[in-house]
Amino acid sequence: GLDLIRNCLESYSEEDPAGSGIWKLRPQDAPPARRADLSAMRKILTELGGRLGFTPQGEKPLLWLEVENPDLAQPAMVFYVLATATFGELVLASPYPANCSIIVLPGARANLVISKQRRDPRLRQAIDQGWRFLKFRHLRHLTESPSLTRANLDELLALDPLTEVSEQMRLL
């Protein structure tokens, strides 16, 4: 209980001043800032998909379809761009295979995502079928990489996995 509450607080806010017990929403988590992030991430994914030879389509989710046959029932990649760690229903009810599904979210949500997986075996089992997580910052980094190709996409996506970060480390 208390760990989940702490993870939620640390995922979206910061204690200000430190040790005071007073939590404030981080500026980057204010609704206008996150809406701008969501829009920017969708734009990056659309441009990146085109650069890699896919036909990007849609928004929620954003699909990368094969250029040669965009009418294939199976997209090459499916991206769910989220500002929050509210992804349980999405993972459990997605019509797309897990191995091509990626949740794109702020890195600050990592601890909360890990906590949710620990608490919910059904969710963890669904994610273990092949779902991946991609942090906003890593997506920005990938789009700037001149070496990114279709051949190394999976390898490069895996370079910044979700890991637990202590509040102390986040401040450094």
Buried (B, 14 or more C-beta within 10 A) or exposed (E): EEEEEBBBBBBBBBBEEEEEEEBEEBEEBEEEBBEEBBEBBBEBBBEBBEEBEBBBBBBEBBBBBBEEEEEEEEBBBBBBBBBEBEBBEBBEEBEBEBEBBBBBBBBBBBBBBBBBBEEBEEBBEBBEEEBBBBBBEBBEBBBEEEEBEEEEBEEBBEEBEBEEBEEEEEEE
